[in-house]
Amino acid sequence: MNTLTVDGKLVTFSNDDRNLLEVIRKANIELPTFCYHSELSVYGACRLCLVEIEGRGLNTACTTKPEPNLVVRTNTAQLRDIRKFTIELLLASYEHDCTTCSKSTACKLQDIAKRLGVTKVRFKRGQSNLPIDDSSWALVRDPNKCILCGDCVRACEEIQGIGAIDFAWRGANTHVVPAFNKGLAHVDCVDCGQCSRVCPTGAIVPRSQIDAVWKELDNPEKTVVVHFAPAVRVAIGEAFGMPAGTVLPGQIASALRTIGFDKIYDTSFTADLTIMEEATELVGRIQNGGVMPMFTSCCPAWVKYMEQYYPEMLPNLSTCKSPMGMFGAVAKSYLPDFLNIDPKNLVVVTIMPCTAKKVEAKRPEFTTDGMPDNDYVLTTQEFATMIKQSGIRFQDLSPEPFDLPFGYKTGAGVIFGNTGGVMEAALRYAVEIVEGKPLSNLEFNEVRGEEGIREINLTVGELELKIAVVHGLKNAKKVVQDIKEGRKIYHFVEVMTCPGGCIGGAGQPVYFDKAIRTERIKGLYSADKMLQMQKSQENPYIQELYKNFLGEVGGEKAHKLLHTHYYNRKRISEEGMSILENVGNKLSISVCVGTNCFMKGSQEILKRVLNFIESKNLTDFVEVKANFCMENCDKGPSVSIGNKVYSNVSFDNIVKEIEAQLEAVTK
């Protein structure tokens, strides 16, 4: 162990310590930061973690490696002044209406300003009136509150491998924007919201549906039922000062009744239902030579990622709807008769840890007879706000039971919220199907953990079952590429977009410490053990639903209500961008820069086409556009010349066609 001195105290450190900032925090000194996240790359932009190193002057702690015998000071008069000065500049430069901001009390800027004793801003406030991007059902982006820390940019690129947002322009005009300054709904954003999770201010936040839900609750003609996801029960307490991972399903039921919901159900019930269908589908694919591997399909951001980046592999996705999707479909078709109400007066509200679920609920695949299966999707954060709006002392509530039949669940349904949970729940049923006997051990510890990619081989009867558990889309991309290129062979792959699974979703209470995720994961495994049953197939109300309503598992009615299919999607749905314009042009050329074509080299083709046109002095004869989809994603790169689309085309062939068409139109 090596040592250095921090504010007069000797502090030990090891080679595993990433930087001086982490060593200082081990010494119980909390240096303020905006741009530092232990799971993201070191950036050093905010300058709040400046320290004074003897003989070296001022340095950012996050970018400085710890060295033996360093003498570090963190709390000098100069450092305090610099930090306050920086915060004042940030407060003056942007719009910060703290009392009305949805991030209030969870905002790092607000918190650090209070910690540093910033009581006034000495600088004239800048005027910013940039348009708010509310194009997405998942997120609202307010660039007027952005402090340019870059956290969202790095999360999108480093966790998800997408890069849907980035810095644009320079100097005082620098902003963080989606590609081509489009709205989030019109680029390749998958709606996961991890950008909003790491954002220290209110620049990117989940889109709220609170007011719409209150309107339904206040309508006496409506019967409003609610169901909430497994991950909500181990995170909601954080919004009321309770430790992360505290399991609170009964208190949630009590709060929901007090708010005014008519029936309180648990999405874990349809997580059990999902397992019945998904495990049956998996076994059927294995035994009948179906498309392998089978990917899970309960994460909407992952499904959208596949639609956008790997449409040729959509047959690998399970056809099962998510537990939320299944609940909505069953509720809208079963509950009107069960509750003796008009179907038009039934409103289904769901509480999810996820922002992408808001978009899933709007998909046409999740409607029945023209009606949405889930009418509204609230995040855990929104639910906490409604509790506070109602004046409920959540921490003092006594637990209350759920309503039956959709409030009964097994432990298998509850662990869905963890990375590896869907896999483990499916194995608890699939292994019994294959082996034809009850499991001797219900826990599959091999699939548990927090590593980004976990590979497991299990012996199931005479089958060597090859499975993988993945969280984070950047990790998912590696697994998919390994499968496509023949480096890996699996039977079943679970993918969750958010780190840690649903418990780390962007709709959960804001957190910046990975230890919070770990405690939530422990909480769900604890809840699994506390329940009477741990296998989905043992749920008596699931058995009753199949017997009296759905028919056999995987049967015709079950397939109609509980399964769906996914489609190749456009990445950018608006019109293309004109790059080289010519009024009265004679030839139009469009190069697709959508995701698949971009990955296959369309950007380089566009650059070479522009260079060719300029070098040949053809700018008076052509117009060049960047288009965003030509519906030939599996055959890219695609280029439109005149009225004809050419796919999988080389630059040389493009030049020949341009010359041929120009010759024809100039004759």
C-alpha positions as CSV (number, residue, x, y, z in Angstrom):
1,M,0.0,0.0,0.0
2,N,1.2,3.5,-0.9
3,T,0.4,6.7,1.1
4,L,-0.2,10.3,0.3
5,T,-1.3,13.3,2.5
6,V,-4.7,14.9,2.2
7,D,-5.3,18.0,4.3
8,G,-2.7,16.9,6.8
9,K,-3.9,13.3,7.1
10,L,-2.1,10.2,5.8
11,V,-4.2,8.3,3.3
12,T,-3.4,4.9,1.8
13,F,-4.2,4.0,-1.8
14,S,-3.6,1.1,-4.1
15,N,-3.1,0.6,-7.9
16,D,-6.8,-0.1,-8.2
17,D,-7.6,3.5,-7.2
18,R,-8.6,5.2,-10.5
19,N,-7.6,8.7,-9.6
20,L,-6.9,11.2,-6.8
21,L,-10.6,12.0,-6.5
22,E,-11.5,8.5,-5.4
23,V,-8.6,8.4,-2.9
24,I,-9.8,11.8,-1.4
25,R,-13.3,10.4,-1.1
26,K,-12.0,7.4,0.8
27,A,-10.7,10.0,3.3
28,N,-14.3,11.1,3.9
29,I,-13.9,14.3,1.9
30,E,-16.6,14.8,-0.7
31,L,-15.2,17.0,-3.4
32,P,-18.0,18.4,-5.6
33,T,-18.2,17.3,-9.2
34,F,-20.6,17.5,-12.2
35,C,-18.8,15.5,-14.9
36,Y,-17.3,12.6,-12.9
37,H,-19.1,9.3,-12.8
38,S,-17.2,6.2,-11.8
39,E,-18.8,4.2,-14.7
40,L,-18.0,6.8,-17.4
41,S,-14.7,7.9,-18.8
42,V,-12.8,10.7,-17.0
43,Y,-13.6,14.1,-18.6
44,G,-12.3,16.8,-16.3
45,A,-14.6,19.5,-17.7
46,C,-16.4,21.0,-14.7
47,R,-13.2,22.0,-12.8
48,L,-15.0,21.7,-9.4
49,C,-12.7,19.0,-8.1
50,L,-9.7,21.2,-8.3
51,V,-7.1,20.6,-5.5
52,E,-3.8,22.1,-4.7
53,I,-0.9,19.7,-5.0
54,E,2.3,20.9,-3.3
55,G,4.9,21.8,-5.9
56,R,2.4,21.5,-8.8
57,G,-0.3,24.1,-8.1
58,L,-3.9,23.5,-9.0
59,N,-5.0,20.2,-10.6
60,T,-8.3,18.4,-11.2
61,A,-8.5,15.5,-8.9
62,C,-10.5,13.3,-11.3
63,T,-7.7,13.5,-14.0
64,T,-4.7,13.1,-11.6
65,K,-3.3,9.7,-10.8
66,P,-2.4,9.2,-7.1
67,E,1.3,9.0,-6.4
68,P,3.2,8.2,-3.3
69,N,4.1,11.1,-1.0
70,L,1.8,13.7,-2.7
71,V,0.7,16.5,-0.4
72,V,-2.8,17.5,-1.3
73,R,-5.0,20.3,0.0
74,T,-8.7,20.4,-0.8
75,N,-10.0,23.3,1.3
76,T,-7.9,26.4,0.9
77,A,-9.4,29.9,0.5
78,Q,-8.4,30.0,-3.1
79,L,-10.1,26.6,-3.9
80,R,-13.3,27.7,-2.1
81,D,-13.4,30.9,-4.0
82,I,-12.8,29.1,-7.4
83,R,-15.6,26.7,-6.7
84,K,-18.1,29.3,-5.7
85,F,-17.1,31.5,-8.7
86,T,-17.7,28.5,-11.0
87,I,-21.1,27.8,-9.6
88,E,-22.1,31.5,-9.8
89,L,-21.1,31.5,-13.5
90,L,-23.2,28.4,-14.2
91,L,-26.2,29.9,-12.4
92,A,-25.8,33.1,-14.3
93,S,-25.3,31.5,-17.7
94,Y,-28.4,29.3,-17.9
95,E,-32.1,29.2,-17.0
96,H,-32.4,27.7,-13.5
97,D,-35.9,28.1,-12.1
98,C,-35.3,25.7,-9.3
99,T,-38.8,25.9,-7.6
100,T,-40.6,24.8,-10.8
101,C,-38.0,22.4,-12.2
102,S,-38.9,18.7,-12.2
103,K,-35.3,17.9,-11.0
104,S,-35.6,20.2,-7.9
105,T,-34.1,18.6,-4.8
106,A,-32.4,15.9,-7.0
107,C,-30.3,18.5,-8.9
108,K,-26.6,18.4,-8.5
109,L,-26.2,22.1,-9.3
110,Q,-28.8,23.0,-6.7
111,D,-27.1,20.7,-4.1
112,I,-23.6,21.9,-4.8
113,A,-24.6,25.6,-4.7
114,K,-26.1,25.0,-1.3
115,R,-23.1,23.0,0.0
116,L,-20.7,25.7,-1.1
117,G,-22.8,28.5,0.5
118,V,-23.7,30.3,-2.8
119,T,-26.3,32.7,-1.6
120,K,-26.2,35.2,-4.4
121,V,-25.1,35.5,-8.1
122,R,-22.8,38.5,-8.8
123,F,-23.1,38.2,-12.5
124,K,-25.7,39.4,-15.0
125,R,-27.9,36.5,-16.0
126,G,-27.6,35.5,-19.6
127,Q,-30.6,35.3,-21.9
128,S,-31.4,31.9,-23.3
129,N,-34.5,31.0,-25.2
130,L,-33.7,27.8,-27.0
131,P,-36.6,25.6,-28.1
132,I,-37.6,22.8,-25.7
133,D,-37.5,19.3,-27.4
134,D,-40.7,17.5,-26.4
135,S,-40.8,15.3,-29.5
136,S,-40.3,12.1,-27.6
137,W,-42.9,10.4,-25.4
138,A,-40.0,9.3,-23.1
139,L,-38.0,12.4,-22.4
140,V,-38.1,16.2,-22.5
141,R,-34.9,18.0,-23.4
142,D,-34.5,21.6,-22.2
143,P,-31.1,23.0,-23.6
144,N,-31.6,26.2,-21.5
145,K,-30.8,24.2,-18.4
146,C,-27.7,22.4,-19.9
147,I,-24.4,23.2,-18.2
148,L,-22.3,21.3,-20.9
149,C,-20.9,18.8,-18.5
150,G,-21.0,16.1,-21.2
151,D,-22.4,13.4,-18.9
152,C,-25.3,12.6,-21.2
153,V,-23.1,12.4,-24.2
154,R,-20.7,10.0,-22.6
155,A,-23.5,7.8,-21.1
156,C,-25.2,7.5,-24.5
157,E,-21.9,6.5,-26.2
158,E,-20.1,4.6,-23.4
159,I,-23.0,2.7,-21.8
160,Q,-25.2,2.2,-24.8
161,G,-22.8,2.6,-27.7
162,I,-25.3,4.8,-29.6
163,G,-24.2,8.4,-29.6
164,A,-27.7,9.9,-30.2
165,I,-26.6,13.2,-28.7
166,D,-23.4,15.1,-28.9
167,F,-21.8,18.6,-28.7
168,A,-22.4,20.8,-31.7
169,W,-21.1,24.3,-32.7
170,R,-18.3,26.1,-30.8
171,G,-17.5,28.6,-28.1
172,A,-20.4,30.4,-26.6
173,N,-22.7,28.7,-29.1
174,T,-21.9,25.2,-28.0
175,H,-24.9,23.0,-27.3
176,V,-25.7,19.4,-26.7
177,V,-28.1,18.2,-29.4
178,P,-29.3,15.1,-31.2
179,A,-28.0,14.3,-34.7
180,F,-28.6,17.1,-37.2
181,N,-30.3,19.1,-34.4
182,K,-33.4,17.0,-34.8
183,G,-35.8,16.1,-32.0
184,L,-35.0,13.0,-29.9
185,A,-38.0,11.2,-31.5
186,H,-36.5,11.6,-34.9
187,V,-33.0,10.2,-34.4
188,D,-31.7,6.8,-33.3
189,C,-32.4,7.4,-29.6
190,V,-33.8,4.2,-28.0
191,D,-35.6,6.1,-25.2
192,C,-33.6,4.4,-22.4
193,G,-33.2,7.7,-20.6
194,Q,-29.7,7.0,-19.2
195,C,-28.8,10.5,-20.3
196,S,-31.4,11.9,-17.9
197,R,-30.2,9.6,-15.1
198,V,-26.7,11.1,-15.2
199,C,-27.7,14.7,-16.1
200,P,-26.9,16.8,-13.0
201,T,-29.6,19.4,-13.8
202,G,-33.1,19.4,-15.4
203,A,-31.8,19.6,-19.0
204,I,-33.1,16.1,-19.8
205,V,-35.9,14.6,-17.7
206,P,-38.6,11.9,-18.1
207,R,-41.8,13.2,-19.7
208,S,-44.5,13.5,-17.1
209,Q,-48.1,12.1,-17.4
210,I,-49.1,13.0,-13.9
211,D,-51.7,15.6,-14.8
212,A,-53.4,13.2,-17.2
213,V,-53.6,10.5,-14.6
214,W,-55.0,12.9,-12.0
215,K,-57.7,13.8,-14.6
216,E,-58.7,10.1,-14.9
217,L,-58.7,9.6,-11.2
218,D,-61.0,12.6,-10.7
219,N,-63.5,11.3,-13.3
220,P,-66.3,9.3,-11.5
221,E,-67.2,7.4,-14.6
222,K,-63.8,5.8,-14.9
223,T,-62.5,2.7,-13.2
224,V,-58.7,3.3,-12.9
225,V,-56.6,0.2,-12.2
226,V,-52.8,0.4,-11.6
227,H,-50.0,-2.1,-11.8
228,F,-46.4,-1.5,-10.9
229,A,-43.2,-3.2,-11.9
230,P,-41.0,-5.3,-9.6
231,A,-38.1,-2.8,-9.5
232,V,-40.4,0.0,-8.2
233,R,-40.8,-1.8,-4.8
234,V,-37.1,-1.6,-4.0
235,A,-36.5,2.0,-5.1
236,I,-39.6,4.1,-4.1
237,G,-38.4,4.3,-0.5
238,E,-35.4,6.3,-1.5
239,A,-37.6,9.3,-2.4
240,F,-38.7,9.3,1.3
241,G,-35.3,9.0,3.0
242,M,-35.4,5.2,3.3
243,P,-32.4,3.0,2.5
244,A,-32.0,1.7,-1.1
245,G,-33.3,-1.8,-1.5
246,T,-36.0,-1.6,1.2
247,V,-38.8,-3.8,-0.1
248,L,-42.1,-1.9,0.1
249,P,-44.9,-3.6,-2.0
250,G,-47.5,-3.3,0.8
251,Q,-46.8,0.3,1.4
252,I,-47.1,1.0,-2.3
253,A,-50.5,-0.7,-2.4
254,S,-51.6,1.5,0.6
255,A,-50.4,4.7,-1.0
256,L,-52.1,3.9,-4.3
257,R,-55.4,3.2,-2.6
258,T,-55.1,6.5,-0.7
259,I,-54.4,8.3,-4.0
260,G,-57.6,6.9,-5.4
261,F,-56.9,4.0,-7.7
262,D,-59.7,1.5,-7.8
263,K,-57.7,-1.7,-8.1
264,I,-54.1,-2.3,-7.2
265,Y,-52.3,-5.0,-9.2
266,D,-48.7,-6.2,-9.6
267,T,-46.9,-6.4,-12.9
268,S,-45.0,-9.3,-11.4
269,F,-48.2,-11.3,-12.0
270,T,-47.7,-10.9,-15.8
271,A,-44.0,-11.4,-15.4
272,D,-45.1,-14.9,-14.3
273,L,-47.3,-15.0,-17.3
274,T,-44.4,-14.0,-19.5
275,I,-42.3,-16.8,-18.2
276,M,-45.0,-19.4,-19.0
277,E,-45.0,-18.2,-22.7
278,E,-41.3,-17.4,-23.1
279,A,-40.0,-20.6,-21.6
280,T,-42.4,-22.6,-23.7
281,E,-41.3,-20.7,-26.8
282,L,-37.6,-21.3,-25.9
283,V,-38.1,-25.1,-25.4
284,G,-40.2,-25.2,-28.6
285,R,-37.4,-23.5,-30.6
286,I,-34.8,-25.8,-29.2
287,Q,-36.8,-29.0,-29.8
288,N,-38.1,-28.0,-33.2
289,G,-35.0,-26.4,-34.7
290,G,-36.3,-22.8,-34.5
291,V,-34.3,-19.6,-35.0
292,M,-31.5,-19.5,-32.4
293,P,-30.4,-18.0,-30.2
294,M,-33.6,-16.6,-28.8
295,F,-33.3,-13.1,-27.3
296,T,-35.6,-11.8,-24.6
297,S,-38.0,-9.1,-25.7
298,C,-39.2,-7.5,-22.4
299,C,-36.9,-4.4,-22.6
300,P,-38.4,-1.9,-25.1
301,A,-35.1,0.0,-25.6
302,W,-33.4,-3.2,-26.5
303,V,-36.2,-4.1,-28.9
304,K,-35.9,-0.7,-30.6
305,Y,-32.2,-1.1,-30.8
306,M,-32.6,-4.3,-32.7
307,E,-35.2,-2.8,-35.0
308,Q,-32.8,0.1,-35.8
309,Y,-29.4,-1.6,-35.8
310,Y,-30.0,-5.3,-36.5
311,P,-33.3,-5.7,-38.3
312,E,-32.1,-8.8,-40.0
313,M,-32.0,-10.5,-36.6
314,L,-35.5,-9.6,-35.5
315,P,-36.6,-13.3,-35.9
316,N,-34.3,-14.0,-33.0
317,L,-36.4,-11.9,-30.6
318,S,-38.9,-13.7,-28.6
319,T,-42.4,-13.0,-29.8
320,C,-43.6,-12.5,-26.2
321,K,-44.8,-9.1,-25.2
322,S,-43.2,-7.6,-22.1
323,P,-45.0,-8.1,-18.7
324,M,-46.4,-4.6,-19.1
325,G,-47.6,-5.4,-22.6
326,M,-49.2,-8.6,-21.4
327,F,-50.8,-7.0,-18.4
328,G,-52.5,-4.3,-20.6
329,A,-53.7,-6.8,-23.1
330,V,-55.2,-9.2,-20.5
331,A,-56.6,-6.3,-18.4
332,K,-58.5,-4.7,-21.3
333,S,-59.9,-8.0,-22.4
334,Y,-60.6,-9.7,-19.0
335,L,-61.4,-7.0,-16.5
336,P,-64.5,-5.4,-18.0
337,D,-66.5,-8.6,-17.5
338,F,-64.7,-9.4,-14.2
339,L,-65.4,-6.0,-12.8
340,N,-68.8,-5.6,-14.6
341,I,-67.9,-2.3,-16.2
342,D,-68.0,-0.8,-19.7
343,P,-64.7,-1.4,-21.5
344,K,-64.6,2.3,-22.5
345,N,-64.5,3.3,-18.8
346,L,-61.5,1.1,-17.9
347,V,-58.3,3.0,-17.5
348,V,-55.0,1.1,-17.1
349,V,-52.1,2.9,-15.5
350,T,-48.7,1.4,-15.0
351,I,-45.8,2.5,-12.8
352,M,-42.4,1.6,-14.3
353,P,-38.7,2.2,-13.6
354,C,-38.2,2.9,-17.2
355,T,-38.7,5.9,-19.6
356,A,-38.8,3.6,-22.7
357,K,-42.0,2.0,-21.4
358,K,-43.7,5.3,-22.2
359,V,-42.9,4.8,-25.9
360,E,-43.7,1.1,-25.8
361,A,-47.3,2.0,-24.6
362,K,-47.7,4.2,-27.7
363,R,-46.7,1.5,-30.2
364,P,-49.5,0.2,-32.5
365,E,-48.5,-3.4,-31.7
366,F,-49.8,-2.8,-28.1
367,T,-53.3,-1.8,-28.9
368,T,-56.4,-4.0,-28.9
369,D,-59.4,-3.0,-31.1
370,G,-57.9,0.4,-31.5
371,M,-57.5,1.0,-27.8
372,P,-54.2,1.2,-26.0
373,D,-53.5,-1.7,-23.7
374,N,-51.8,0.6,-21.1
375,D,-53.3,4.1,-21.1
376,Y,-50.6,5.8,-19.1
377,V,-47.1,5.0,-17.9
378,L,-45.7,6.7,-14.8
379,T,-42.1,6.4,-13.7
380,T,-41.2,5.7,-10.1
381,Q,-40.2,9.4,-9.8
382,E,-43.7,10.5,-11.0
383,F,-45.3,8.1,-8.5
384,A,-43.3,9.6,-5.7
385,T,-44.4,13.1,-6.8
386,M,-48.1,12.0,-6.7
387,I,-47.6,10.6,-3.2
388,K,-46.1,13.9,-2.1
389,Q,-48.9,15.9,-3.8
390,S,-51.4,13.8,-1.8
391,G,-49.7,14.6,1.5
392,I,-49.2,11.0,2.3
393,R,-46.5,10.2,4.8
394,F,-45.2,7.2,2.9
395,Q,-42.6,6.1,5.4
396,D,-45.3,5.7,8.1
397,L,-47.8,3.6,6.0
398,S,-48.8,0.1,7.1
399,P,-48.6,-2.5,4.3
400,E,-51.9,-3.4,2.6
401,P,-52.7,-6.4,0.3
402,F,-53.0,-6.3,-3.5
403,D,-56.3,-7.0,-5.3
404,L,-56.8,-10.4,-6.8
405,P,-56.4,-12.0,-9.2
406,F,-53.7,-9.9,-10.8
407,G,-52.0,-9.0,-7.5
408,Y,-50.7,-12.4,-6.8
409,K,-47.1,-13.2,-7.9
410,T,-44.2,-15.6,-7.3
411,G,-40.6,-14.8,-6.6
412,A,-39.8,-15.6,-10.3
413,G,-41.9,-12.7,-11.4
414,V,-40.3,-10.3,-8.8
415,I,-36.7,-10.9,-9.8
416,F,-37.5,-9.8,-13.4
417,G,-36.2,-6.4,-12.3
418,N,-32.6,-7.5,-11.9
419,T,-30.1,-8.2,-14.7
420,G,-30.3,-12.0,-15.0
421,G,-33.7,-12.1,-13.4
422,V,-35.6,-13.0,-16.6
423,M,-33.1,-15.7,-17.4
424,E,-33.3,-17.2,-13.9
425,A,-37.1,-17.1,-13.9
426,A,-37.3,-18.7,-17.3
427,L,-34.9,-21.5,-16.2
428,R,-37.0,-22.3,-13.2
429,Y,-39.7,-23.3,-15.6
430,A,-37.8,-24.4,-18.8
431,V,-35.6,-26.8,-16.9
432,E,-38.6,-28.5,-15.4
433,I,-40.2,-28.9,-18.8
434,V,-37.1,-30.5,-20.3
435,E,-36.2,-32.7,-17.4
436,G,-39.8,-33.6,-16.5
437,K,-39.3,-33.3,-12.7
438,P,-39.3,-30.5,-10.1
439,L,-36.1,-28.5,-9.6
440,S,-34.0,-29.5,-6.6
441,N,-32.4,-26.0,-6.4
442,L,-34.4,-22.9,-7.3
443,E,-31.5,-20.5,-7.4
444,F,-29.3,-20.2,-10.5
445,N,-26.5,-18.2,-9.0
446,E,-24.5,-18.6,-12.2
447,V,-26.7,-16.0,-14.0
448,R,-26.6,-13.5,-11.1
449,G,-24.0,-10.7,-10.8
450,E,-23.3,-7.2,-12.2
451,E,-20.7,-8.0,-14.9
452,G,-21.8,-6.5,-18.3
453,I,-21.6,-9.9,-20.1
454,R,-22.1,-13.2,-18.3
455,E,-21.8,-16.5,-20.2
456,I,-23.0,-19.8,-18.6
457,N,-23.2,-23.4,-19.8
458,L,-25.9,-25.5,-18.0
459,T,-26.5,-29.2,-18.3
460,V,-30.3,-29.7,-18.7
461,G,-31.1,-33.3,-19.2
462,E,-29.1,-34.3,-22.3
463,L,-28.7,-30.7,-23.5
464,E,-25.7,-28.5,-22.9
465,L,-27.7,-25.2,-22.6
466,K,-25.6,-22.2,-23.6
467,I,-26.9,-18.9,-22.3
468,A,-25.7,-15.3,-21.9
469,V,-26.9,-12.4,-19.7
470,V,-26.1,-8.9,-20.9
471,H,-26.9,-5.4,-19.6
472,G,-25.9,-2.2,-21.4
473,L,-26.4,-1.9,-25.2
474,K,-22.7,-1.5,-25.8
475,N,-22.2,-4.9,-24.3
476,A,-25.2,-6.2,-26.3
477,K,-23.6,-5.0,-29.5
478,K,-20.5,-7.1,-28.8
479,V,-22.6,-10.2,-28.1
480,V,-24.7,-9.7,-31.2
481,Q,-21.7,-9.2,-33.4
482,D,-20.1,-12.4,-31.9
483,I,-23.2,-14.3,-32.8
484,K,-23.4,-12.9,-36.3
485,E,-19.8,-13.6,-37.1
486,G,-19.9,-17.1,-35.6
487,R,-17.6,-16.6,-32.7
488,K,-20.3,-17.4,-30.1
489,I,-23.2,-19.9,-30.1
490,Y,-26.0,-19.6,-27.6
491,H,-29.5,-20.9,-27.1
492,F,-30.9,-18.1,-25.0
493,V,-29.7,-14.5,-24.4
494,E,-31.2,-12.0,-21.9
495,V,-30.6,-8.4,-22.7
496,M,-31.4,-5.4,-20.5
497,T,-30.5,-1.9,-21.7
498,C,-30.0,-0.2,-18.3
499,P,-27.1,-1.0,-16.0
500,G,-28.2,-3.5,-13.5
501,G,-31.4,-4.2,-15.3
502,C,-34.7,-2.5,-14.6
503,I,-33.6,-1.5,-11.1
504,G,-31.2,0.9,-12.8
505,G,-33.8,2.4,-15.1
506,A,-33.9,6.2,-15.7
507,G,-37.4,6.4,-14.2
508,Q,-36.1,5.4,-10.7
509,P,-35.2,7.9,-8.0
510,V,-32.0,9.7,-9.2
511,Y,-28.7,8.1,-8.0
512,F,-25.1,8.7,-8.7
513,D,-23.5,5.8,-6.7
514,K,-23.3,2.3,-8.2
515,A,-23.8,0.9,-4.6
516,I,-27.4,2.0,-4.8
517,R,-28.0,-0.4,-7.7
518,T,-26.4,-3.2,-5.8
519,E,-28.7,-2.6,-2.8
520,R,-31.8,-2.6,-5.1
521,I,-30.6,-5.9,-6.6
522,K,-30.2,-7.4,-3.2
523,G,-33.7,-6.2,-2.3
524,L,-35.4,-8.1,-5.1
525,Y,-33.6,-11.3,-4.3
526,S,-34.7,-10.8,-0.7
527,A,-38.3,-10.3,-1.9
528,D,-38.0,-13.5,-3.9
529,K,-37.1,-15.5,-0.8
530,M,-39.9,-13.9,1.3
531,L,-42.7,-15.0,-1.1
532,Q,-44.6,-18.2,-0.7
533,M,-43.8,-19.5,-4.2
534,Q,-40.7,-19.0,-6.4
535,K,-41.8,-20.6,-9.7
536,S,-44.1,-19.0,-12.1
537,Q,-45.8,-22.2,-13.0
538,E,-46.9,-22.6,-9.4
539,N,-48.9,-19.3,-9.4
540,P,-52.5,-20.5,-8.8
541,Y,-54.0,-17.4,-10.5
542,I,-51.9,-17.9,-13.6
543,Q,-53.2,-21.5,-13.7
544,E,-56.7,-20.3,-13.3
545,L,-56.3,-17.6,-16.0
546,Y,-55.1,-20.2,-18.5
547,K,-57.9,-22.6,-17.6
548,N,-60.8,-20.1,-17.7
549,F,-59.6,-17.5,-20.2
550,L,-56.4,-18.0,-22.2
551,G,-56.6,-21.7,-23.0
552,E,-53.4,-23.7,-23.3
553,V,-49.9,-22.1,-22.8
554,G,-48.8,-20.8,-26.2
555,G,-52.2,-21.6,-27.7
556,E,-54.2,-19.6,-30.2
557,K,-55.8,-17.1,-27.7
558,A,-52.7,-16.8,-25.7
559,H,-50.7,-16.1,-28.8
560,K,-53.2,-13.4,-30.0
561,L,-53.1,-11.5,-26.7
562,L,-49.6,-12.2,-25.4
563,H,-47.3,-12.2,-28.5
564,T,-46.4,-9.7,-31.1
565,H,-43.8,-9.1,-33.9
566,Y,-41.3,-6.3,-34.4
567,Y,-40.3,-4.4,-37.5
568,N,-37.5,-2.7,-39.3
569,R,-37.8,1.0,-38.2
570,K,-36.6,4.3,-39.7
571,R,-34.0,6.0,-37.6
572,I,-34.8,9.6,-38.6
573,S,-38.3,10.0,-39.8
574,E,-38.2,13.6,-41.1
575,E,-37.2,14.8,-44.5
576,G,-33.5,14.6,-45.5
577,M,-31.1,17.5,-45.3
578,S,-29.9,19.4,-48.3
579,I,-26.1,19.6,-48.4
580,L,-25.4,20.9,-51.9
581,E,-28.3,22.9,-53.3
582,N,-28.9,24.2,-56.8
583,V,-32.0,26.0,-57.8
584,G,-33.3,24.5,-61.0
585,N,-31.0,21.5,-60.7
586,K,-31.1,18.8,-63.3
587,L,-30.1,15.8,-61.1
588,S,-30.9,14.9,-57.5
589,I,-28.6,12.6,-55.5
590,S,-29.5,11.4,-52.0
591,V,-27.1,9.3,-49.8
592,C,-28.7,7.4,-46.9
593,V,-27.0,8.2,-43.6
594,G,-29.4,6.2,-41.5
595,T,-27.9,3.9,-38.9
596,N,-27.3,0.7,-40.9
597,C,-26.0,2.6,-44.0
598,F,-23.9,4.8,-41.8
599,M,-22.3,1.7,-40.3
600,K,-21.6,0.3,-43.8
601,G,-19.7,3.4,-44.9
602,S,-22.3,5.8,-46.3
603,Q,-20.7,8.8,-44.6
604,E,-17.5,8.2,-46.6
605,I,-19.5,7.8,-49.8
606,L,-21.2,11.1,-49.2
607,K,-17.9,12.8,-48.6
608,R,-16.4,11.3,-51.8
609,V,-19.5,12.2,-53.9
610,L,-19.3,15.8,-52.8
611,N,-15.6,16.0,-53.6
612,F,-16.2,14.4,-57.0
613,I,-19.0,16.9,-57.9
614,E,-16.9,19.9,-56.8
615,S,-13.7,18.7,-58.5
616,K,-15.6,18.2,-61.8
617,N,-17.4,21.6,-61.5
618,L,-20.8,19.9,-61.5
619,T,-22.4,22.0,-58.7
620,D,-24.6,23.8,-61.2
621,F,-26.1,20.5,-62.3
622,V,-26.9,18.5,-59.2
623,E,-28.4,18.7,-55.7
624,V,-27.0,16.5,-53.0
625,K,-29.0,15.4,-49.9
626,A,-28.4,13.3,-46.8
627,N,-31.4,11.1,-46.4
628,F,-32.3,9.1,-43.4
629,C,-33.9,5.9,-44.6
630,M,-34.5,4.3,-48.0
631,E,-36.1,1.2,-46.6
632,N,-33.2,-1.0,-47.7
633,C,-31.4,-1.2,-44.4
634,D,-30.2,-4.8,-44.9
635,K,-28.7,-3.9,-48.3
636,G,-26.9,-0.6,-47.6
637,P,-25.2,1.6,-48.2
638,S,-28.0,3.0,-50.4
639,V,-27.8,6.0,-52.8
640,S,-30.6,7.5,-54.8
641,I,-29.6,9.0,-58.2
642,G,-32.4,10.6,-60.1
643,N,-35.5,8.4,-59.5
644,K,-33.6,5.2,-58.9
645,V,-32.3,3.7,-55.6
646,Y,-29.0,1.8,-55.7
647,S,-28.1,-0.5,-52.8
648,N,-24.9,-2.1,-51.7
649,V,-23.2,0.2,-54.2
650,S,-19.5,1.2,-54.6
651,F,-18.3,4.7,-55.1
652,D,-17.0,3.9,-58.6
653,N,-20.4,2.6,-59.7
654,I,-22.0,5.7,-58.2
655,V,-19.7,7.9,-60.3
656,K,-20.5,6.0,-63.5
657,E,-24.3,6.4,-62.9
658,I,-24.0,10.1,-62.1
659,E,-22.0,10.6,-65.3
660,A,-24.5,8.6,-67.3
661,Q,-27.5,10.4,-66.0
662,L,-25.9,13.8,-66.4
663,E,-25.1,13.0,-70.0
664,A,-28.7,11.9,-70.6
665,V,-30.3,15.1,-69.1
666,T,-27.9,17.5,-70.7
667,K,-28.4,16.3,-74.2
